[in-house]
Amino acid sequence: MPGAKTNDDDGEDISSSDGTHPTSPREPEGPDEVQEIRKHTQRATNRVKYWRALTTFALIATGISVTAATYTLLLKQEDENFRISVS
């Protein structure tokens, strides 16, 4: 917005010597840093996969248990209603 006061409007030069903003993404500085970034990314990906699998398993287990409990209760209720209506 024109005229809006931001943190950069105080007149201070916050750019670095090469003209880039200090919080802008930077390129990795060497093969060790690239490897460390890849390791970190792989660990984060593995954590996401783990929690996704765990959540899927929990949802499937919940669905199976609710279905089994409902079936058992309805089977007992149907049997009870049949016995009452026959006698």
NULO-76504 format. One record per residue: x, y, z of N, C-alpha, C in turn; residue in three letters; residue number from 1. Coordinates in Angstrom, 2 decimals. Layout:
BEGIN
> npx npy npz capx capy capz cpx cpy cpz r k
> X Y Z X Y Z X Y Z ala NUM;
...
//
This chain:
BEGIN
> npx npy npz capx capy capz cpx cpy cpz r k
> 0.85 -1.18 0.00 0.00 0.00 0.00 0.89 1.24 0.00 met 1;
> 0.62 2.18 -0.89 1.41 3.41 -0.87 1.13 4.19 0.40 pro 2;
> 2.18 4.73 0.95 2.03 5.56 2.14 1.95 4.77 3.43 gly 3;
> 1.86 3.42 3.35 1.78 2.62 4.56 3.16 2.53 5.19 ala 4;
> 3.22 2.63 6.49 4.48 2.59 7.21 4.84 1.13 7.47 lys 5;
> 6.00 0.71 7.02 6.48 -0.64 7.29 7.77 -0.54 8.06 thr 6;
> 8.29 -1.69 8.45 9.55 -1.69 9.20 10.70 -1.14 8.37 asn 7;
> 10.61 -1.22 7.05 11.68 -0.74 6.19 11.60 0.76 5.94 asp 8;
> 10.54 1.43 6.37 10.34 2.85 6.07 11.04 3.78 7.04 asp 9;
> 11.83 3.26 7.97 12.45 4.14 8.94 13.74 4.78 8.44 asp 10;
> 14.09 4.53 7.19 15.24 5.18 6.60 16.53 4.41 6.75 gly 11;
> 16.53 3.32 7.50 17.75 2.54 7.66 17.94 1.63 6.46 glu 12;
> 19.19 1.46 6.07 19.51 0.55 4.99 19.74 -0.83 5.59 asp 13;
> 18.80 -1.75 5.34 18.91 -3.08 5.93 19.40 -4.10 4.93 ile 14;
> 19.74 -3.69 3.73 20.21 -4.65 2.74 21.65 -5.01 3.03 ser 15;
> 22.03 -6.18 2.55 23.41 -6.60 2.75 24.29 -5.96 1.69 ser 16;
> 25.57 -6.22 1.73 26.51 -5.57 0.83 26.27 -5.96 -0.62 ser 17;
> 25.67 -7.13 -0.88 25.42 -7.52 -2.27 24.05 -7.08 -2.75 asp 18;
> 23.29 -6.34 -1.94 22.01 -5.79 -2.37 20.82 -6.69 -2.14 gly 19;
> 21.02 -7.84 -1.53 19.89 -8.73 -1.27 19.35 -8.47 0.13 thr 20;
> 18.11 -8.83 0.32 17.48 -8.67 1.62 18.07 -9.72 2.57 his 21;
> 18.34 -9.38 3.82 18.99 -10.33 4.73 18.17 -11.57 5.04 pro 22;
> 16.86 -11.54 4.87 16.04 -12.71 5.18 15.68 -13.50 3.93 thr 23;
> 16.20 -13.13 2.77 15.89 -13.87 1.55 16.61 -15.21 1.57 ser 24;
> 16.04 -16.22 0.89 16.69 -17.53 0.87 18.07 -17.43 0.23 pro 25;
> 18.99 -18.24 0.71 20.32 -18.20 0.14 20.67 -19.57 -0.40 arg 26;
> 21.65 -19.60 -1.23 22.12 -20.85 -1.80 23.00 -21.56 -0.78 glu 27;
> 22.96 -22.89 -0.75 23.86 -23.63 0.14 25.31 -23.33 -0.21 pro 28;
> 26.16 -23.34 0.79 27.54 -22.90 0.59 28.50 -24.03 0.27 glu 29;
> 28.09 -25.26 0.29 29.01 -26.32 -0.04 28.34 -27.67 -0.04 gly 30;
> 29.06 -28.70 -0.45 28.47 -30.04 -0.52 28.05 -30.57 0.85 pro 31;
> 28.76 -30.17 1.90 28.37 -30.62 3.24 27.02 -30.05 3.64 asp 32;
> 26.81 -28.78 3.33 25.54 -28.14 3.67 24.41 -28.72 2.84 glu 33;
> 24.68 -29.00 1.57 23.66 -29.60 0.71 23.28 -30.97 1.25 val 34;
> 24.28 -31.75 1.65 24.02 -33.07 2.20 23.21 -32.98 3.49 gln 35;
> 23.54 -32.01 4.34 22.80 -31.82 5.59 21.35 -31.43 5.32 glu 36;
> 21.13 -30.59 4.33 19.76 -30.20 3.95 19.00 -31.40 3.44 ile 37;
> 19.64 -32.24 2.64 18.98 -33.45 2.12 18.62 -34.40 3.27 arg 38;
> 19.53 -34.57 4.22 19.24 -35.43 5.38 18.04 -34.91 6.16 lys 39;
> 18.04 -33.61 6.42 16.94 -33.00 7.17 15.62 -33.16 6.42 his 40;
> 15.65 -32.94 5.12 14.45 -33.07 4.31 13.95 -34.51 4.31 thr 41;
> 14.87 -35.47 4.21 14.49 -36.88 4.21 13.89 -37.29 5.55 gln 42;
> 14.47 -36.79 6.66 13.91 -37.09 7.99 12.50 -36.52 8.13 arg 43;
> 12.31 -35.30 7.64 10.98 -34.68 7.72 9.98 -35.47 6.87 ala 44;
> 10.41 -35.90 5.69 9.55 -36.70 4.82 9.20 -38.03 5.48 thr 45;
> 10.17 -38.66 6.10 9.92 -39.94 6.78 8.95 -39.76 7.94 asn 46;
> 9.09 -38.66 8.68 8.14 -38.39 9.78 6.73 -38.23 9.25 arg 47;
> 6.57 -37.52 8.16 5.25 -37.33 7.56 4.67 -38.66 7.12 val 48;
> 5.49 -39.49 6.48 5.02 -40.81 6.05 4.61 -41.66 7.24 lys 49;
> 5.41 -41.61 8.32 5.09 -42.39 9.53 3.75 -41.97 10.11 tyr 50;
> 3.55 -40.66 10.29 2.30 -40.19 10.89 1.12 -40.43 9.97 trp 51;
> 1.33 -40.35 8.66 0.25 -40.64 7.71 -0.15 -42.10 7.83 arg 52;
> 0.82 -43.01 7.89 0.52 -44.43 8.02 -0.16 -44.73 9.36 ala 53;
> 0.34 -44.12 10.43 -0.25 -44.32 11.75 -1.70 -43.83 11.79 leu 54;
> -1.94 -42.68 11.22 -3.31 -42.13 11.17 -4.23 -43.02 10.35 thr 55;
> -3.74 -43.48 9.21 -4.53 -44.38 8.37 -4.87 -45.66 9.11 thr 56;
> -3.88 -46.23 9.78 -4.12 -47.44 10.56 -5.14 -47.20 11.67 phe 57;
> -5.03 -46.08 12.36 -5.96 -45.76 13.44 -7.38 -45.60 12.91 ala 58;
> -7.52 -44.94 11.77 -8.86 -44.77 11.19 -9.45 -46.11 10.75 leu 59;
> -8.64 -46.96 10.15 -9.13 -48.27 9.73 -9.51 -49.11 10.94 ile 60;
> -8.67 -49.10 11.98 -8.98 -49.87 13.20 -10.26 -49.36 13.86 ala 61;
> -10.43 -48.04 13.89 -11.65 -47.47 14.47 -12.87 -47.90 13.66 thr 62;
> -12.76 -47.83 12.35 -13.88 -48.24 11.48 -14.24 -49.69 11.67 gly 63;
> -13.24 -50.55 11.75 -13.50 -51.98 11.95 -14.14 -52.24 13.31 ile 64;
> -13.64 -51.61 14.34 -14.19 -51.85 15.68 -15.62 -51.32 15.80 ser 65;
> -15.91 -50.16 15.21 -17.28 -49.62 15.26 -18.21 -50.52 14.46 val 66;
> -17.77 -50.98 13.31 -18.59 -51.87 12.49 -18.87 -53.18 13.22 thr 67;
> -17.84 -53.78 13.83 -18.02 -55.04 14.55 -18.95 -54.86 15.75 ala 68;
> -18.76 -53.79 16.50 -19.62 -53.55 17.67 -21.07 -53.33 17.24 ala 69;
> -21.28 -52.56 16.20 -22.64 -52.31 15.71 -23.29 -53.60 15.22 thr 70;
> -22.55 -54.39 14.47 -23.08 -55.66 13.97 -23.47 -56.58 15.13 tyr 71;
> -22.60 -56.68 16.13 -22.88 -57.55 17.27 -24.12 -57.09 18.02 thr 72;
> -24.22 -55.79 18.29 -25.38 -55.27 19.01 -26.67 -55.47 18.22 leu 73;
> -26.64 -55.19 16.93 -27.84 -55.37 16.11 -28.22 -56.83 15.98 leu 74;
> -27.25 -57.73 15.90 -27.54 -59.16 15.84 -28.23 -59.62 17.12 leu 75;
> -27.72 -59.17 18.28 -28.34 -59.53 19.55 -29.75 -58.95 19.65 lys 76;
> -29.91 -57.71 19.22 -31.22 -57.07 19.30 -32.22 -57.77 18.37 gln 77;
> -31.78 -58.15 17.18 -32.66 -58.85 16.25 -33.07 -60.20 16.81 glu 78;
> -32.14 -60.91 17.39 -32.44 -62.22 17.99 -33.42 -62.06 19.15 asp 79;
> -33.18 -61.03 19.98 -34.08 -60.77 21.10 -35.48 -60.40 20.63 glu 80;
> -35.58 -59.55 19.62 -36.89 -59.18 19.09 -37.62 -60.38 18.48 asn 81;
> -36.87 -61.28 17.82 -37.48 -62.47 17.26 -38.04 -63.37 18.35 phe 82;
> -37.25 -63.57 19.42 -37.70 -64.43 20.52 -38.94 -63.86 21.20 arg 83;
> -38.99 -62.52 21.36 -40.14 -61.88 21.98 -41.38 -62.02 21.11 ile 84;
> -41.23 -61.84 19.79 -42.39 -61.90 18.90 -42.91 -63.33 18.71 ser 85;
> -42.06 -64.34 18.84 -42.46 -65.74 18.67 -43.15 -66.27 19.92 val 86;
> -42.74 -65.85 21.08 -43.28 -66.41 22.30 -44.61 -65.86 22.67 ser 87;
//
